[in-house]
Amino acid sequence: MKRIYSFSMILFMVGFFSDVKAQKNSSEVFSFVLGSWEMQTPKGKNVEQWSKSADKILKGKSYRINAKGDSVLTETLQIRTIGKDIFYCSTVANQNEGKEVCFKLISTKNQIYIFENKDHDFPQRIVYQNLGKTEMLAWIDGKLNGKSRKSEFRYKRQ
């Protein structure tokens, strides 16, 4: 009887700490993205701005600033926990009928965070790499029309 109780207690504790870890990950592990990031391009700047809401969801927006200083919102973003999993969710202007598309967190190794949605047309993966307090690398990759593609975004903190 003691063995069953001990085993049940271990399973409960593993489940409990897994839930805590998932909640912690969505708001604390990804806290490195908080703030404003920019990347200079030949056509202007790409900017990502992230903040944490009262309900501990990380919310972001991405926009372009052209050479004239005009800004255009390109997507709204969230990193949030759904059930026991963490998702990166994006709503892109003029894509997917304006519907949000979510990518499940599948890996968190060496400060590289990989989100995946194999059913999405492109990209199938969205990746963020924490390069310290002033730099962040993000990229999207996958297949489009049967060809592998990858686009990188090297951001500097504003």
BAVO-375430 format. One line per field, with one value per residue (C-alpha): residue number from 1; residue in one letter; x, y, z. Coordinates in steps of 0.02 Angstrom, whole numbers, plus 32768, in hexadecimal, padded with zeros to 4 digits. Example, Ala and Ser with C-alpha at 12.3 -4.5 7.8 and 13.67 -1.06 7.14 Angstrom:
2
n: c(1/2)
res: c(A/S)
x: c(8267/82AC)
y: c(7F1F/7FCB)
z: c(8186/8165)
***
This chain:
158
n: c(1/2/3/4/5/6/7/8/9/10/11/12/13/14/15/16/17/18/19/20/21/22/23/24/25/26/27/28/29/30/31/32/33/34/35/36/37/38/39/40/41/42/43/44/45/46/47/48/49/50/51/52/53/54/55/56/57/58/59/60/61/62/63/64/65/66/67/68/69/70/71/72/73/74/75/76/77/78/79/80/81/82/83/84/85/86/87/88/89/90/91/92/93/94/95/96/97/98/99/100/101/102/103/104/105/106/107/108/109/110/111/112/113/114/115/116/117/118/119/120/121/122/123/124/125/126/127/128/129/130/131/132/133/134/135/136/137/138/139/140/141/142/143/144/145/146/147/148/149/150/151/152/153/154/155/156/157/158)
res: c(M/K/R/I/Y/S/F/S/M/I/L/F/M/V/G/F/F/S/D/V/K/A/Q/K/N/S/S/E/V/F/S/F/V/L/G/S/W/E/M/Q/T/P/K/G/K/N/V/E/Q/W/S/K/S/A/D/K/I/L/K/G/K/S/Y/R/I/N/A/K/G/D/S/V/L/T/E/T/L/Q/I/R/T/I/G/K/D/I/F/Y/C/S/T/V/A/N/Q/N/E/G/K/E/V/C/F/K/L/I/S/T/K/N/Q/I/Y/I/F/E/N/K/D/H/D/F/P/Q/R/I/V/Y/Q/N/L/G/K/T/E/M/L/A/W/I/D/G/K/L/N/G/K/S/R/K/S/E/F/R/Y/K/R/Q)
x: c(8000/808E/80DA/8037/8026/80DB/80CA/8027/8078/810B/8094/8032/80D1/8113/806C/8066/8115/80F9/8062/80C6/8152/80D9/8090/813D/817E/80F9/8118/81C4/8232/8200/8217/82B5/8244/81F4/8216/8233/82A2/82D3/832A/8365/833B/8359/82A1/82A0/828E/8234/81FF/81BB/8175/8149/80F2/80A7/7FED/7F9D/7F6E/8028/8010/80A0/8056/80B5/80A0/810E/8113/817A/81B6/81E0/8262/81DE/81B9/810E/80E8/807D/8045/8073/803C/8000/8051/8037/8099/801F/7FF7/7F66/7F44/7FF0/8046/8093/8067/80A4/800A/800C/7F8A/7FD5/7F86/7F36/7F5D/7EFA/7E57/7E8C/7E8A/7F0D/7F88/7FDE/8083/80A7/8149/81AA/825B/82B5/836D/8403/8397/8344/8286/8234/817A/812E/808D/80A5/7FF9/801C/8049/80E1/8139/812C/81A8/81C6/8265/82A8/835A/838A/8433/843C/83F7/8411/83FC/837B/8375/82D1/82AF/8224/823C/81E4/81AF/814F/811A/818D/8228/8281/8283/82C9/82C4/832B/8308/839B/8357/83AD/835A/831E)
y: c(8000/8078/805B/8087/8123/8157/8137/819A/8228/822B/8232/82BF/8323/8309/8344/83D7/8414/83FA/846E/84EF/84E3/8501/8599/85DA/85BE/8624/86C1/86B0/8649/86B6/8758/8777/87AE/8839/88E7/8932/88E3/8923/88E6/8958/8920/8971/89A7/89EE/899D/8905/891B/88A0/88DE/8867/8882/8814/8826/8818/8764/873C/8728/8771/87E2/8827/8888/888E/891E/896C/8A1F/8A58/8AD9/8B64/8B34/8AE8/8A4D/89B8/8933/8889/8812/8802/877D/871C/869B/8645/85A2/853D/84A6/8462/84A0/8546/8596/8625/866C/86E7/8749/878B/8818/87DA/8722/868B/86EC/8755/86BE/8699/860B/85B6/8558/84DF/84EC/844C/8473/84E4/84BB/8532/85CF/859B/858E/852F/853B/84CB/84B7/8431/8454/850B/8535/85A1/85AD/850A/8541/85E4/85EE/866D/866A/86CF/871D/8785/882B/888A/880A/878C/871E/86E1/867C/8627/858B/84FF/84CA/8533/84E2/8450/84BD/84DD/8593/85F4/86AC/86F4/878F/87CD/8849/88C8/890B/89BF)
z: c(8000/8028/7F7D/7F25/7F8F/7F70/7EB5/7EB0/7F0F/7E96/7E01/7E53/7E76/7DC5/7D7F/7DF6/7DCE/7D13/7D1E/7D80/7D01/7C70/7CC8/7CF2/7C41/7BEA/7C50/7C9E/7C2B/7B97/7BF8/7B91/7B01/7B68/7B27/7A7D/79F8/794C/78B1/7826/7775/76CB/76CB/777C/7828/786A/791E/799E/7A43/7AD0/7B77/7BFF/7C22/7CCE/7CA7/7C84/7BC8/7B64/7ADE/7A4B/79AE/7916/789D/7813/780D/775D/772B/7738/77EC/77C8/782F/77FC/7878/782E/78B8/796B/79D7/7A78/7ADA/7B4D/7BA4/7B5F/7BCD/7BF9/7B5B/7B2B/7A85/7A1A/79C6/7937/78D8/7836/77D4/7732/7753/7791/777F/7814/7885/7909/78E6/7979/7981/7A10/7A72/7A4B/7A87/7B04/7AF6/7B05/7B0A/7A65/7A6A/79DB/79B7/7933/78D1/784C/7802/77D9/7724/774F/77C3/7820/78A5/7901/7966/79E4/7A26/7ABF/7A9A/7B38/7B74/7AD2/7A46/7A10/7976/7930/7895/7839/77D1/777A/76CE/7653/75B0/75D7/75EF/7694/76C7/775A/7788/7817/7880/78E6/7964/79D4/7A70/7A5D)
***
